[in-house]
Amino acid sequence: KQLGTAERVYTTATHTRFEHSLGVGHLAEKKVKGIAERQPRLGITEKDVLCVKIAGLLHDLGHGPFSHVYDGLFRNELKKKSSGNDELYNDVPPDCRKMMDGWKHEDASLSR
């Protein structure tokens, strides 16, 4: 599920990655069709609409379990430990340390 801790409050709620991806695909298609109608000069084709819909359906591929919950926690902890305060993380290369500063959840996706 993609509810995080909200599942504890809304016990009957359901929002799996599958449901989430279906919704994103639907909304992406709807949005692009609306843009195509309002701005015909852009020349948005049915193939463009399909590509955007597929991108919406597949946007979460590659994210691990509970990845939304652990994004900030894991990254912040790794940054603290990689600053040289913990011998275990002293071998983290400097360029990787820099990369962690600008990292976003979307960077974990296979779609990049």
N, C-alpha and C positions, 0 to 999 in steps of 0.2 A: 504494500500500500504506500501511497505517497502522502500520508496524512501527518507524519511526524508524531508529535505528542498530542495533537488534536484528537487522535483516535481515542485517547483516554477520557476526553470530555464528551465527544460525540460518538458514543459506542456503536451506533448503528450506521455510521457514515462509511461509505466505501469509495475509494478513489485509487484504483490500481494504476500501474504504469500503462497498462493496456487501455483502460478507460481514458486516462489522461491523454495518451497519444491519439486516440480516436477524436477526442474533443479538439485537440490542437490542429489535427488535420482538417477537421470540419471548419473550424474558425479561420484557418489560413486560407482555405478555398473560398469561403464566403467573403473574406476581406479582399482578396485579389480580384474576385469577380466584381465586387463593388467598385474597386479602383478602375477596373477595365471599363465598366459602364460609365463612370463619371469622367474618365479621362481617355477617350478613345484614341487620341493622338499618340498615346504610348504604344499602341499596337500590341497589346497583351493578347497572346494566342491561347487557345485551349491547351496546347502543350505547356505553355508557361504556367497556367493554372494548375495543371496536373503535377508539374514539377514542384510547385510550392506546396501542394497538398501532400505529396510524398515526403517532402522535407519535413513537414509538420508531423507526419506519422512516424518518421524515423528519428526525430531530433534527440531522443533520449537513449538511443542505442549506445552502448559502451559505458553508461553510468553504472556503477556498482550498486549493491543493495544499500539502502539508507544513505545514498550519497548526498542528498540535500541536507540531511541532518548533520553529517560529519564534515561537510565542506569547511566551515569556519573553525570548528574545534580541532580537527586534524592539522590543518594548515598552520593555525596559530601555535599549536603545540610544537610542531616540527620547526617552525621559525625560531621559537624560544630555544629549543634544544640545539639547533644547528648554529646558533650564534657563538659556539665554542664553549658553552657552559657545561656540556655533557660530552664525555669522551666518545660515547657511542656515535655521535653525529659529527664528529670532527672531520670525517672523511667526505662530507657533503661538499661538492665543488662550489667555489664562489659564484660561478655563473648560474648554478641551480638555486643558490640562495637568492640571487637577484630575481630570478624567474618567479619565485614564490611570492615576492612582493606584489606583482601585478596579476597573479593567478585568479581566474574566475571559474565558476562551476562549469561553464560551457567548455572550458579547456579540456575537460575530462571526456568529452564526447569523441566518438570515432568519426564523426562527420566533418571534422576539421581538415 
